Amino acid sequence: MTRLTTSAAGVFVIAATPFLPDGALDYDSLDRMTEFYLEAGATGLTILGIMGEAPKLTAAESQAVVARVLARVAGRVPVVVGVSSPGFAAMTELSAAAMDAGAAGVMIAPPGSLRTDDQIVAYYRNAAEFIGDTPFVLQDFPLVTGVQISVPVIARIVADLPTCVCLKHEDWPGLDKISALRAPGRLDRRISILCGNGGVFLPEEMARGADGAMTGFAYPEMMVDVTRLMAAGDPDRAQDLFDAYLPLARFEQQPGLGLAVRKHVMMRRGIIAHDTQRRPGAALSAASRAEVDRLMARLARRLAELG
């Protein structure tokens, strides 16, 4: 498998983790979902992320998911594996297993215990030491981790650690942060910037210098088309397409409820068999399901109008 590099671009879909109604892993849905993402045009996959319910899996289950997805992908696109952990033993074990199975790299989010700039830099130095030459994605998601990673700190990490090849940018508001990172001389080398937050700022993020998306949305084809159109120099068409999906993307971005919405839509689309989340996890009320179904119907009509 080709390793992740600083040229990563396009859409690395953050994959959900399908479960059966009893909470067991749903391997049939995992296979079907993987094929769906590839057919939708994803240039890469990211598994075992925060929205992939990674903290709810055992170590053995995490390795089983990695092995299953990588076997299914069979080298068609690069796969990034989330290995975030407060301790380095678990991170090292999962990183090694993922790379041995054919992963392109790993993603590391900072633990919430980090408070100072020096602590953040030291953490990533230690992480890089433990995972060796494995390329990694620096996940910047302060809304969930509680860790604020400033532009100067990112610059220090990039300068110190050549295995840091990509930033998963999920700060919010964060457009000016992208501009700052892309300013001449800010970083001593260019790295890939792929953005999160469900893609709800994707056109603006790409206009500021992002290379694409590394996030989840129940309609990943939207992100694929928007990134393609933006890269092709057609921002107006990209925005028109994006606007058609925005009501549903906005609904999916509700804190605490977003994954339930995403899994419900994926189930409705036949991508996964069940919308089960492992506990703890919010469930949709009947009223919320009806609202999502209405938004899906409106989206279908709007896409037909756009042609």
N, C-alpha and C positions, 0 to 999 in steps of 0.2 A: 504494500500500500504506500502511495506517495504521502509524504509527511506534509502537515500543514505548514504554510509559508506566509510571509508578509503580503503576498499577492492574493490572499483569499478574498473572494468577492461573490456577489450574487446573494443567494438566500440559503442559509444554513438553518433549516427548520428545527426549532426546539420540539422534540418529539414528546408526545404524551406517553404514559405507561398504561396500557389497557389491563383491566382486571375483570375477572368473572364476578358474578353477584356475591359469591362467598369471600371475595377478597384475594383469591389466588390469581397469579399471573395468567393472562389470557394470551397464550402464544399464537393462536390462530389470528386473533385481531392484531397482534404485534406484526406478524408477517404481512397481513393485508394493509395495515397502516404504512409500513415501510415502503411497500410497492406504490401506494397512493402518493406518498411524498415524492418519490422518484418520478412517477408519471406526471406529477404536477409541475415538474421542472426544477426541483430543488437542486442546487449545486453542491450541497452538503447536508449532513444531518448532525444534530447535536442531541445526544441522549443522556439521561440521568441528570437533567437540569433541575432547577427548583420547581418548575411547572411539570416536570416529569415525575414528581413525588419521590425523588431519590432518597430523601431522609427516611421514608417509610419502608424502604426495602432492606432486607438483610444483606450482608456482604455476599453470600452465595447467590441470592436473587439478582443482585447488581451484576455480578459476573455472568450470570445466565442470560440476562437481557443483552449485555454487550455481545456475548458470543452469538446469540440468535440474530441480532440486527446485522452484525458484521458478516455473518454467513449469508444472510439474505442479500445484502448490498453487493457482496462479492467484488469489491473494488470499483464499482461503477462511480461512486462519489466519495469524497473524504468524509469520515465520521469522527466527530469530536465527542469525547466522553467526559461528563462532569465528574470530578473526583474530589470536590470540595469537602474538607473535613477539618475540625479544629486541631486534630493530631496528625502527625505525618506518617505514622505507621499504616493506618488505613488508606491514606492517600497513595502511599508508595505501592501498596499491594494492588490496589485497583488500577493504578496507572500502568504497572508492569503487565497485569493481566490484559488490559485493554490494548496496549501496544503489541503484545505478543499475538493477540487475536487479529491484528491488522488495523487498529485505529490510526488516524492521522495525527492526533494530538489530544490534549486534555484541556479542560476548563477548570479554573480555580477561582472561587470567590473567597474573600477574606472573612474570617470568623468575626462575630460581633464584639469580641473582647478587645479588639484593636482600637486604640484611642488616639495615638499620636502619629505623625508622619513617619517618624523613625521606626515605630513599631510596625507600621504597614510595610515599609521597605524591607525591614528585617524578616518579616514573615515570608515575603515572596522570595527573598534570597535563600531562606531555609527550604522553602518548598522546591525551588529550582534545584537546589543541591540534592534533595531526596529523590526527585524524579529523573535526575541525570540529564541526558540530552533530549528528553521528550519536549517537543514544542508545546507551548501552553498559551491559552487564552486568559487574559486578565479580565475577570468579570467585575464590572463597576456598577453595582445595583444597590445604592444606599437606601432606597425606600424599603428594601427587605433586609439587607445585612446590617443597616445602621452605621455603616462605615463610610465616611466621606473621603474619597480619594481625589485629591486636587490634581490639577494639571501638572504642577511641578513635581508631585510625587510620582505620577505616571511617567514623567520624563526621566526621573531617577531610576525607576524600575527598568524602563526600556534601555537606558544607557548601561546599566549594570548587568542585565541578563539577556544575552542574545537569544535565548530560547523563548522569550516573550515575543510572539509574532503577531498577536492580534489582541485588540481591545474589544470586549463586548460592552458597548456603551449603553447604559440604562439609567443614567442620571436624569433627573426630571425636576425643573427645566434643564435642558442640556444642550440646546443648539449652539449656544455661545461656546460651550466647552469643546465641541467638535471644531469650531472655527479656530479656537485657541490652539488645539492640538495640531491643526493643519497649517498654522502660521509658520512661515519660513524661519528655520532655526530653532523652533520650539523643541522638537525631538531631534536627536542626533542621527536617527534613521527613520525611514517611513515604515510604519506598521499598518496592518489592515485594521479598519474600524468597521465593525458590524454592529447594528443597533437592535435594541430590544423594545420593551414596552408594547408588545403586541402589534408593532408596526404603525401605531396611530400617528406618528410624526415622520413616516418614512420619506415622503417627497421632500420635505424640508431638510431632513437629515442628509439625504443624498446631495441636495443642493449645497450643503455646507461642507461636503467632502467625505462623507461616509462611503464605504464600498458596497454596502448592502445591508441585509438584515440577518440577525441571529436571534430569532424569536419564534413564538408560536402564534398561530391564528387558525381558526377552523377552516379558513379558505386560503391556504398558502399560495394558491395560484394568483391571488391578488398581489402578494408581495413579489412573486416572480415577474409578473407583467409590469408592475410599477418600476422595479429595479431595471428591467430591460429597457423600458421606455425612457427612463431618466438617463441611463447610460448612452442611449441612442440620440439624446438631445431633443426629446419630445416631451418637455415637462407639462405642457397643457393637456395632452392626451393622458399622460400618467396621472395628473390631478383629477381629470374627469373620471377615470376608472377608479381611482382611490376613493373619490367622494361617494361613489355608489355603494361601497362596502363600509363606509365610515359609521353609519348608525349601528351596525352589528358589531364592528370593532370596538366602538365606544361602549356598548353594552357588555362586551366580553372583558373590558378593562376594569370592571368593578372590583375593588380590593376585597379579597376573601371569597368572592363568588365567581371570579373569572374562569377558573378551571372547570367548575361545574357547567358553566355556559359552554365552554369549548367542547367538553366531552359530550354534552347533550347534542350539539350541532354535529359533531363527528359521528355520533350514533345515528342521528337522523339522515346523514348522508351515506350511511352504510360503510363507513371507514372502520369503525369498531363496533362490536356487538352490544356492548353495555357501557353505560356512562358512570360506572362504579368508580368511586374514589375510596382509597383506604382511609380509615379514620385516623386522626380527625380530619374532617372535610365537610364543607358546606354543601347542602343539597338545594336544588331548585324547588321552589314552591310551584303549585299548579299555575298560579298567576304568572310567575316568571317564565315557566315553560311556554305558556301561551304567548307571552311577549316576544320570546325568542323565535317561535314559529312564525309569528306575524312578520318579524324583521326578515326572516329567511324568504318568505313569500314576496315581500316588497323588493328584496335584493334580486330575486329571479326576474321580476318584471322590469326592474331598472336595467339589468344587464341585457335583456332583450331589446330595450329601447336604444341602448348604446351600440348594439350590434357587435 
